[in-house]
Amino acid sequence: MFRSFIRLFAIAAVTLVTAFPAWATPVSVADLLDAKTNFAADFYLLSGSKGDYRGSVVHAPGRERREFDTATGHQALLLRRDIDEATMLWPERKWFVTTSFTSAAAMAGLTGGIEGVMLDRKAAGKETISGEPCARYDVNGTSDQGGEFHGRMWMTRDGILMKAAGTLNFQGRETKVETGLLNLQRITADPTAFVLPSDYKGLPLDFTKLGIKMPH
């Protein structure tokens, strides 16, 4: 379960860091992990050997909830940058694992090479994705751990990432990654969607057993 949590966060982080307006100079993951528009949609994450995920997403500034089904049951991922918290939920068993958003990003970096990613993008035309007029960009990113991401992204006029596709290279391994939204709705997100239920039981997250040495 812990490995699944880390793997999904790594994939999600790669896609989340691209979902924002352009800057004149490269920008870091920390500056980009917060879209400014409320929305709900169906989503998909395709990543080959790292697993494919399909489900629903609800987003508000600083907060995001993704729900999806896996071979072991229904799961939900709460990303709370506003309170520096990332939590994986197993609703059927009422279990959860939580850590700081910063630590989760570090774990994702160790498993996917995306920690410290800096991104550049270049306008590459316009295209309609799932009924939404989008600007298309060529995207290139590098991380301080030697990882690289090269691909394309499609953004709506109000800054929502409709699709991103490319290749992640890390430690000699190449992984093709694609994510996108379907049935997009601009809504006012329900704040309770981002709250951990009080009757869930927390499971310990032992970094040493995962082979991860966290900085002090």
C-alpha positions as CSV (number, residue, x, y, z in Angstrom):
1,M,0.0,0.0,0.0
2,F,2.8,2.4,0.8
3,R,4.5,1.8,-2.5
4,S,1.3,2.5,-4.3
5,F,0.9,5.7,-2.4
6,I,4.4,6.9,-3.3
7,R,4.1,5.8,-7.0
8,L,0.7,7.6,-7.5
9,F,2.0,10.8,-5.8
10,A,5.0,10.8,-8.0
11,I,2.9,10.5,-11.2
12,A,0.4,13.1,-9.9
13,A,3.2,15.5,-9.0
14,V,4.6,15.3,-12.5
15,T,1.3,16.3,-14.0
16,L,0.4,18.9,-11.4
17,V,3.6,20.9,-11.9
18,T,2.7,21.7,-15.4
19,A,-0.8,23.0,-14.8
20,F,-0.1,26.7,-14.5
21,P,0.5,29.9,-16.5
22,A,3.9,30.6,-18.1
23,W,6.7,32.6,-16.5
24,A,9.6,34.2,-18.3
25,T,12.1,32.0,-16.4
26,P,12.0,28.4,-15.2
27,V,9.9,27.9,-12.1
28,S,10.0,25.2,-9.4
29,V,7.5,22.6,-8.3
30,A,6.9,24.5,-5.0
31,D,5.7,27.5,-7.0
32,L,3.5,25.6,-9.3
33,L,1.5,23.1,-7.2
34,D,-1.6,25.3,-6.9
35,A,-4.1,25.9,-9.7
36,K,-6.2,29.0,-9.1
37,T,-9.5,27.7,-10.6
38,N,-12.1,25.6,-8.9
39,F,-13.2,22.6,-11.0
40,A,-14.5,19.0,-11.0
41,A,-13.8,16.4,-13.7
42,D,-13.0,12.8,-14.5
43,F,-9.3,12.2,-14.9
44,Y,-6.9,9.6,-16.2
45,L,-3.2,8.9,-15.6
46,L,-1.4,6.6,-18.0
47,S,2.1,5.6,-17.1
48,G,2.9,2.2,-18.5
49,S,4.7,0.0,-16.0
50,K,4.0,2.4,-13.1
51,G,0.3,1.8,-13.5
52,D,-2.8,3.5,-15.0
53,Y,-5.4,5.3,-13.0
54,R,-8.9,6.6,-13.9
55,G,-11.2,8.4,-11.5
56,S,-12.6,11.8,-10.4
57,V,-10.9,15.0,-9.2
58,V,-12.2,18.0,-7.3
59,H,-9.9,21.0,-7.1
60,A,-9.8,24.3,-5.2
61,P,-6.8,26.6,-4.7
62,G,-4.4,24.8,-2.3
63,R,-6.6,21.7,-2.1
64,E,-7.3,18.7,-4.3
65,R,-9.0,15.3,-4.0
66,R,-8.6,12.4,-6.5
67,E,-10.6,9.2,-6.2
68,F,-9.9,6.0,-8.2
69,D,-10.2,2.3,-8.1
70,T,-7.3,-0.2,-7.9
71,A,-7.0,-4.0,-7.7
72,T,-7.0,-3.6,-3.9
73,G,-10.1,-1.4,-3.7
74,H,-11.3,2.2,-3.9
75,Q,-8.8,4.9,-2.8
76,A,-8.6,8.6,-2.5
77,L,-5.7,11.0,-2.5
78,L,-6.0,14.3,-0.6
79,L,-3.4,16.9,-1.5
80,R,-3.4,19.9,0.9
81,R,-0.7,22.4,0.1
82,D,-2.5,25.0,2.2
83,I,-1.7,23.0,5.4
84,D,1.3,21.1,4.1
85,E,-0.4,17.7,4.1
86,A,-0.8,14.7,1.7
87,T,-3.1,11.8,2.7
88,M,-4.0,8.5,1.0
89,L,-7.4,7.1,2.1
90,W,-8.8,3.6,1.8
91,P,-12.6,4.4,2.3
92,E,-13.7,0.7,2.4
93,R,-11.5,0.0,5.4
94,K,-11.5,3.5,6.8
95,W,-7.7,3.6,6.8
96,F,-5.4,6.5,6.0
97,V,-1.7,7.3,5.7
98,T,-0.7,10.9,5.9
99,T,2.5,12.9,5.8
100,S,3.5,16.5,5.1
101,F,3.2,17.7,1.5
102,T,6.9,18.5,1.6
103,S,7.8,14.9,2.6
104,A,5.5,13.4,0.0
105,A,7.2,15.5,-2.6
106,A,10.6,14.3,-1.5
107,M,9.3,10.6,-1.6
108,A,8.0,11.2,-5.1
109,G,11.4,12.7,-6.1
110,L,13.2,9.6,-4.8
111,T,10.9,7.3,-6.8
112,G,10.4,9.4,-9.9
113,G,13.1,12.0,-10.2
114,I,10.7,15.0,-10.0
115,E,11.8,16.6,-6.8
116,G,13.3,20.1,-7.6
117,V,11.8,20.0,-11.1
118,M,12.2,23.3,-13.0
119,L,10.0,23.8,-16.1
120,D,10.2,25.8,-19.3
121,R,7.4,25.9,-21.9
122,K,7.0,27.3,-25.4
123,A,3.7,28.1,-27.2
124,A,3.0,25.5,-29.9
125,G,-0.4,26.5,-31.3
126,K,-4.0,25.9,-30.3
127,E,-6.2,22.8,-30.1
128,T,-9.6,21.7,-28.7
129,I,-9.4,19.0,-26.0
130,S,-12.6,17.3,-24.8
131,G,-14.6,20.3,-26.0
132,E,-12.4,23.0,-24.4
133,P,-10.4,25.4,-26.5
134,C,-6.8,25.1,-25.3
135,A,-3.4,26.6,-25.9
136,R,-0.8,23.9,-26.7
137,Y,2.8,24.1,-25.3
138,D,6.0,22.2,-25.6
139,V,7.3,21.5,-22.1
140,N,10.8,20.7,-20.9
141,G,11.8,20.1,-17.3
142,T,14.9,19.0,-15.3
143,S,15.2,18.1,-11.6
144,D,18.1,18.5,-9.2
145,Q,18.3,14.7,-9.0
146,G,19.0,14.4,-12.7
147,G,15.5,13.6,-13.9
148,E,14.1,15.1,-17.1
149,F,10.6,15.6,-18.5
150,H,9.9,16.4,-22.1
151,G,6.5,16.6,-23.6
152,R,3.4,18.7,-24.4
153,M,0.6,20.3,-22.4
154,W,-2.8,21.8,-23.2
155,M,-4.2,24.6,-21.1
156,T,-7.7,26.2,-21.1
157,R,-8.1,29.9,-21.3
158,D,-8.6,30.1,-17.5
159,G,-5.5,28.0,-16.7
160,I,-6.9,24.5,-16.3
161,L,-4.6,21.6,-17.5
162,M,-6.7,19.6,-19.9
163,K,-4.0,17.2,-21.0
164,A,-0.3,16.6,-20.6
165,A,1.8,13.9,-22.3
166,G,5.5,13.2,-22.4
167,T,8.5,11.2,-21.3
168,L,10.1,11.1,-17.9
169,N,13.7,10.0,-17.8
170,F,15.4,9.1,-14.5
171,Q,18.4,7.0,-13.7
172,G,18.5,5.6,-17.2
173,R,14.8,4.6,-17.1
174,E,12.3,6.1,-19.5
175,T,8.6,6.3,-18.6
176,K,5.9,7.6,-20.9
177,V,3.3,9.6,-18.9
178,E,-0.1,11.0,-20.0
179,T,-2.9,12.6,-18.0
180,G,-6.1,14.4,-19.0
181,L,-9.5,15.6,-17.9
182,L,-12.9,14.6,-19.2
183,N,-16.3,16.1,-18.5
184,L,-14.8,19.3,-17.0
185,Q,-17.1,21.4,-14.8
186,R,-16.3,24.8,-13.3
187,I,-17.8,24.6,-9.8
188,T,-17.5,26.0,-6.3
189,A,-15.8,23.0,-4.5
190,D,-17.4,21.7,-1.4
191,P,-14.8,22.3,1.4
192,T,-15.7,19.0,3.1
193,A,-14.3,17.1,0.1
194,F,-10.8,17.9,1.3
195,V,-11.3,17.0,5.0
196,L,-10.1,13.7,6.5
197,P,-13.0,11.8,8.1
198,S,-12.8,11.7,11.9
199,D,-13.6,7.9,12.1
200,Y,-10.7,6.8,9.9
201,K,-7.8,4.9,11.5
202,G,-4.3,6.3,10.8
203,L,-1.6,3.8,9.7
204,P,2.1,4.4,10.5
205,L,4.3,5.5,7.7
206,D,7.8,4.2,8.4
207,F,10.2,5.9,6.0
208,T,13.1,3.6,7.0
209,K,11.2,0.5,6.0
210,L,10.6,2.0,2.6
211,G,14.4,2.6,2.2
212,I,13.9,6.4,2.3
213,K,16.1,8.6,4.4
214,M,14.4,11.9,5.0
215,P,16.3,15.1,5.7
216,H,16.1,16.5,9.2
